[in-house]
Amino acid sequence: MIKKAVLILAIILFLPFSCQRSVEFDQFSTIDKSGWSWNDPLTFEVELNDTVNLYDLFIQVRHTVDYPMSNLYMFVKVAGPSGQSLTDTVNFILAESDGMWLGSGVGKLKELRLLYRKNTLFTDPGIYTFVIEQGMRNPSLPVTDIGIRIEKVHQ
């Protein structure tokens, strides 16, 4: 009975390591104190040469608690090294329906990470360009930073 309990405990402890991730890219772009405006697209250039492994792509947002809504619409454009492109509209939920902010943070600053694309394969090696624009009706938002994080998923 004790051997079985030890075996179950060992499996539980080592299970998180069975599908490891490594961070390939993690960068934030700081937004001017006046806020994130409609005509302030943020660009991230990432060199990805691994055409075999899968990646998870995340969008990261830091905002103040003065943010006036519970969500943030963004337009995400991805351009690949061979001219391929993709455009998405992303609805990033920042707060629950009762007004409680999601994510982590201290004081007036909150940070969240949204899984944008799961198990993505980059078929062509080279520079991928990610452009993120705010898509809200407000011309300026109290967002302090926007980031991209790319994690390699090891099978």
FENCORRA-V430620 format. One record per backbone hydrogen bond with DSSP energy under -0.5 kcal/mol. NH is the residue of the N-H (numbers start at 1). CO is the residue of the C=O. Records with the same first field share a line. If there is no record, write none. Layout:
NH = CO + CO
//
This chain:
5 = 1
6 = 2
7 = 3
8 = 4
9 = 5
10 = 6
11 = 7
12 = 8
13 = 9
14 = 10
15 = 11
16 = 12
17 = 14
18 = 15
22 = 152
24 = 22 + 150
25 = 150
27 = 148
29 = 146
31 = 144
35 = 32
36 = 141
37 = 35
38 = 139
40 = 37
42 = 132
44 = 130
46 = 44 + 128
48 = 46 + 126
51 = 49
54 = 153
55 = 120
56 = 151
57 = 117
58 = 149
59 = 114
60 = 147
61 = 112
62 = 145
63 = 110
64 = 142
65 = 108
67 = 64
72 = 92
74 = 90
75 = 133
76 = 74 + 88
77 = 75 + 131
78 = 86
79 = 129
80 = 84
83 = 80
86 = 78
88 = 76
90 = 74 + 88
92 = 72 + 90
93 = 91
94 = 70 + 92
95 = 70
96 = 100
99 = 96
102 = 94
104 = 111
109 = 106
110 = 63
111 = 104
112 = 61
114 = 59
116 = 57 + 114
117 = 57
120 = 55
122 = 53 + 120
123 = 121
126 = 48
128 = 46
129 = 79
130 = 44 + 128
131 = 77
132 = 42
133 = 75
135 = 73
141 = 36
143 = 141
144 = 62
145 = 62
146 = 29
147 = 60
148 = 27
149 = 58
150 = 25
151 = 56
152 = 22
153 = 54
154 = 20 + 152
155 = 153
//
